[in-house]
Amino acid sequence: MPLPQIASIANPDLAAKLYAAINNKTKPLGSLGELESLAARLGLIQQTVQPQLHAPALIVFAGDHGIVAENVSAYPQSVTWQMVENFLAQGAAINVFARQNGMALQIVDAGVNHDFGVRDGLIDCKIGPGTHNFAQQPAMSAEQCGTALEHGIALARATAGNVLGFGEMGIGNTTSAAAIMHQLTGIPVASCVGAGTGLDAAGVMHKQAVIERAVAHHANAASPLDVLATFGGYEIAMMVGAMLAAAERRMVLLIDGFIVTSALLVAARLQPAILDYCVFSHCSNEQGHRQMLAALDAKPLLQLGLRLGEGTGCALALPLLHAAVNFLSQMATFESAQVSEKN
């Protein structure tokens, strides 16, 4: 399957119309801050001066990682499937926040090391029972990576609505994300590695050493897809495909934290115009996320110290997207409200 092709949203005439509409609202110029640039971005994505949000959705991709054999996580691998069960039972943070904000939630088994059987609410896209240990060999084959991309593309194309958020669950996936970040940006591993689910200082140092040995072992992995297959997870690869397909459909992409942003980093190296479609929900408390956002020239909406994943930042940021489109469509103009403008 060929990768989706993404067009830039650049449209100077439409941008001028959007900012004219924004500036004519009953407020001092620029006084709604980042909501104004967000409203303009949504309008450019949707190619209209009156953008609307329709059926926002969020997909949580779950997968296991062979790298956990190197003792890089504070939690055992079994937590991945246990948290998937929690999602299905509506008990996780993302269930609460998605329900609160009217966001349709899909849970995808991209490659969890557990047999769930046929379950209501779980989409089975399992590539395998977790990736290989990339300290020893590539996490997945090129064929497995391609299949994960194809599943992600199909999922995004089948999703209704025009806003798609991305979440993940996978013990060990901050190690994958840090390796991907280092390999694609050149930022030192020490600046990419964080505590993940709660490693102490010694644990972080061990995790750093594992990644440094792994990237040295796979020094020839350089292209975006080679880096993804060598260091990624099935859930990360599936997100890459879904992001590309969502942007091709001119959907708004809501980007969560560190792991989701690492998937976007791969997608952006494949199709740079994808960044036009992204709204970055927050800056994670995971070390490295701030620098990864900077490498993408991204400005996050929220700074809440989150580091949970699951797409929680996306669900929490969604009301700000509603605020952006609502002020643009519902707020009075100086003329309609008969309010005097600045001298």
C-alpha positions in Angstrom: 0.0 0.0 0.0 1.5 3.4 -1.0 1.8 5.9 1.8 -0.8 8.7 1.9 0.3 12.0 0.3 -0.3 15.2 2.2 -0.9 18.6 0.8 0.1 21.8 2.6 -2.7 23.9 4.1 -1.0 27.1 3.0 -3.5 29.5 1.6 -2.7 33.2 1.9 -6.0 34.5 0.7 -8.0 32.3 3.2 -5.6 33.1 6.0 -6.2 36.8 5.4 -9.9 36.3 5.5 -9.7 34.2 8.7 -7.6 36.8 10.5 -9.8 39.6 9.3 -12.8 37.7 10.8 -10.8 37.1 14.0 -9.7 40.7 14.3 -13.2 42.0 13.8 -14.6 40.3 16.9 -15.5 42.4 19.9 -12.1 42.2 21.6 -8.8 44.0 21.6 -6.5 42.8 18.8 -4.8 39.5 19.7 -6.5 39.4 23.1 -7.6 35.7 22.8 -3.9 34.7 22.3 -3.3 31.2 21.1 -7.0 30.6 20.6 -6.8 33.0 17.6 -4.0 31.1 15.9 -5.7 27.8 16.7 -9.0 29.1 15.1 -7.0 30.2 12.0 -5.3 26.8 11.8 -8.6 24.9 12.0 -10.0 27.1 9.3 -7.0 26.5 7.0 -7.2 22.7 7.6 -10.9 22.7 6.8 -10.5 25.4 4.0 -13.3 27.6 5.4 -13.7 30.8 7.4 -16.2 28.9 9.6 -14.5 25.7 10.8 -16.6 23.2 12.8 -15.7 20.1 14.8 -17.6 17.0 13.8 -17.6 13.7 15.8 -14.2 14.0 17.4 -12.6 10.6 18.0 -9.6 9.2 19.8 -7.8 5.9 19.1 -5.6 4.3 21.7 -3.1 1.9 20.2 -1.7 -0.8 22.6 1.4 -2.9 22.0 4.2 -4.6 23.9 7.9 -4.2 23.6 10.7 -6.8 23.7 13.0 -4.2 25.1 11.4 -4.6 28.6 13.7 -7.7 28.9 16.5 -5.2 29.5 14.8 -4.0 32.7 14.0 -0.5 31.4 10.5 -0.1 33.0 9.3 0.3 36.6 6.3 -1.9 35.7 6.1 -5.4 34.4 4.9 -6.1 30.8 1.7 -7.6 32.0 0.4 -4.1 32.9 -0.1 -3.5 29.1 -2.9 -6.0 28.8 -4.2 -5.3 32.2 -4.6 -1.6 31.2 -6.3 -2.7 28.0 -8.8 -4.5 30.2 -9.2 -1.3 32.2 -10.0 0.6 29.0 -12.6 -1.9 28.0 -14.1 -1.7 31.5 -14.3 2.1 31.1 -12.1 2.6 34.2 -9.0 4.5 32.9 -8.4 8.2 32.9 -8.9 8.4 29.1 -12.3 6.8 29.5 -13.3 9.5 32.0 -11.9 12.4 30.0 -13.2 11.2 26.6 -16.6 10.6 28.0 -16.6 14.0 29.7 -15.8 15.8 26.5 -17.9 13.8 24.0 -15.0 12.1 22.3 -15.6 8.7 20.7 -12.9 6.2 21.9 -11.5 3.2 20.1 -9.1 0.7 21.6 -6.8 -1.2 19.2 -4.7 -4.2 20.0 -1.7 -3.5 17.8 0.5 -6.1 19.3 -0.1 -6.9 23.0 1.5 -10.0 24.5 -1.9 -11.4 25.6 -4.8 -13.3 24.0 -7.9 -11.2 24.5 -10.1 -13.3 22.3 -13.0 -11.6 20.6 -14.1 -8.7 22.7 -16.6 -6.0 22.4 -14.9 -2.6 22.1 -11.5 -4.0 21.1 -10.2 -3.7 17.5 -7.9 -6.6 16.8 -5.0 -5.5 14.6 -2.4 -7.6 16.4 0.8 -7.9 14.4 2.4 -10.2 16.9 2.8 -10.7 20.7 5.0 -7.7 21.2 8.1 -6.6 19.3 11.6 -8.1 19.5 14.2 -6.8 21.9 15.8 -4.0 19.9 18.9 -4.2 22.1 19.6 -7.5 20.3 17.8 -7.3 16.9 15.4 -5.0 15.1 12.1 -4.6 16.9 10.2 -5.7 13.8 10.8 -6.7 10.2 10.2 -4.3 7.4 7.1 -6.4 6.4 5.7 -6.2 10.0 6.3 -2.5 10.0 4.5 -2.2 6.6 1.5 -4.2 7.9 1.3 -2.0 11.0 1.3 1.1 8.8 -1.4 -0.4 6.6 -3.6 -1.2 9.6 -3.2 2.4 10.9 -4.1 3.8 7.5 -7.2 1.7 7.3 -8.3 2.7 10.8 -8.0 6.4 10.1 -9.8 6.1 6.8 -12.7 4.3 8.6 -13.0 6.8 11.4 -15.9 9.3 11.1 -15.5 12.9 12.0 -12.9 15.5 11.3 -10.8 15.5 14.5 -8.7 12.5 15.5 -6.7 12.2 18.7 -3.9 9.6 19.2 -3.2 7.7 22.4 -1.1 4.7 23.3 -0.4 2.0 25.9 2.6 -0.1 26.0 5.1 -0.9 28.8 8.5 0.0 27.5 7.4 2.4 24.8 9.1 5.4 26.2 12.4 3.6 25.5 11.3 3.1 21.9 10.3 6.7 21.6 13.6 8.0 23.1 15.6 5.8 20.6 13.5 7.1 17.7 13.9 10.7 18.9 17.7 10.3 19.1 18.1 8.6 15.8 15.9 11.1 13.8 17.0 14.3 15.5 20.6 13.7 16.7 19.7 14.9 20.1 22.0 13.1 22.7 20.4 10.0 24.2 20.8 11.5 27.7 18.5 14.4 26.7 15.9 12.0 25.2 15.5 9.5 28.1 13.2 10.1 31.1 11.6 8.3 34.0 8.8 6.7 31.9 6.3 5.1 34.3 8.5 6.1 37.3 12.1 4.9 37.2 14.5 6.3 39.8 17.7 8.1 38.8 19.7 4.8 38.6 16.9 3.3 36.5 17.0 6.2 34.1 20.8 5.9 33.8 20.4 2.2 33.0 17.8 2.9 30.4 20.1 5.4 28.8 22.9 2.9 28.6 20.6 0.3 27.0 19.5 2.8 24.4 23.1 3.9 23.7 24.2 0.4 23.2 21.2 -0.3 20.9 21.7 2.7 18.7 25.4 1.8 18.3 24.4 -1.7 17.4 21.9 -0.5 14.8 24.0 2.5 13.5 22.9 1.9 9.9 19.2 2.5 10.7 18.9 6.0 9.2 15.8 6.3 7.0 12.5 7.1 8.8 11.0 3.6 8.1 14.2 1.8 9.0 14.3 3.7 12.3 10.7 2.9 13.0 11.2 -0.8 12.2 14.4 -1.0 14.2 13.4 0.8 17.4 9.6 1.3 17.3 6.6 -0.6 18.6 3.6 -2.0 16.7 1.5 0.7 18.3 3.9 3.4 17.3 4.1 2.2 13.7 0.3 1.9 13.5 0.0 5.5 14.8 2.3 6.6 12.0 0.0 5.1 9.4 -3.1 6.5 11.0 -1.6 10.0 11.3 -0.7 10.0 7.6 -4.1 8.9 6.5 -5.9 11.3 8.8 -3.9 14.3 7.4 -4.6 13.1 3.9 -8.3 13.3 4.7 -7.7 16.9 6.1 -8.6 15.9 9.6 -7.3 17.8 12.6 -4.7 15.6 14.3 -4.6 16.0 18.1 -1.2 14.9 19.3 -0.7 13.7 22.9 2.6 13.2 24.7 6.1 11.8 24.2 5.3 8.5 22.6 2.6 9.9 20.2 5.0 12.7 19.3 7.7 10.2 18.4 5.3 8.6 16.0 4.6 12.0 14.5 8.3 12.6 14.2 8.5 9.6 11.9 5.4 10.7 10.0 6.8 14.2 9.5 10.1 12.9 8.2 8.0 10.9 5.6 5.5 13.7 4.8 6.6 17.1 6.2 3.3 18.8 5.4 1.6 16.6 8.1 2.7 19.2 10.7 0.2 21.6 9.2 -2.7 19.4 10.4 -1.4 18.9 14.0 -2.6 20.5 17.2 -0.2 19.7 20.0 -2.3 19.1 23.1 0.3 19.5 25.8 4.0 19.3 26.8 4.6 16.1 28.8 6.5 15.9 32.0 8.6 13.2 30.4 12.1 14.5 29.7 12.7 14.8 26.1 9.2 15.8 25.0 10.0 19.5 25.2 13.0 19.1 23.0 11.1 16.9 20.6 8.4 19.6 20.3 11.1 22.1 19.7 12.6 20.0 16.9 9.1 20.0 15.3 8.7 23.8 15.9 5.5 22.9 17.8 3.7 25.0 20.4 1.7 22.9 22.9 -1.7 24.2 24.2 -1.4 23.0 27.8 1.4 22.7 30.4 -0.1 20.4 33.1 2.8 18.2 34.0 1.1 15.2 32.5 3.0 12.0 31.7 0.2 9.4 31.6 -0.2 8.8 27.9 -3.4 7.1 26.8 -4.3 10.2 24.8 -5.4 12.0 28.0 -3.8 15.3 26.8 -5.9 15.1 23.6 -9.2 14.7 25.5 -8.2 17.6 27.9 -7.3 19.9 25.0 -10.5 19.2 23.0 -12.5 21.9 24.8 -10.0 24.5 23.6 -10.7 23.5 20.0 -14.4 23.9 20.6 -13.7 27.4 22.1 -11.6 28.4 19.0 -14.3 27.4 16.5 -17.1 28.8 18.7 -15.7 32.3 19.2 -15.1 32.5 15.4 -18.7 31.5 14.6 -20.6 32.9 17.5 -18.9 36.0 18.8 -20.2 39.4 17.8 -18.4 41.8 15.5 -17.8 45.4 16.4 -20.4 46.3 13.8 -23.1 43.8 14.8 -22.7 44.7 18.5 -22.4 48.4 17.8 -19.3 48.6 19.9 -16.8 51.3 19.1 -13.4 50.2 17.7 -10.0 51.4 18.8 -9.2 54.9 17.7 
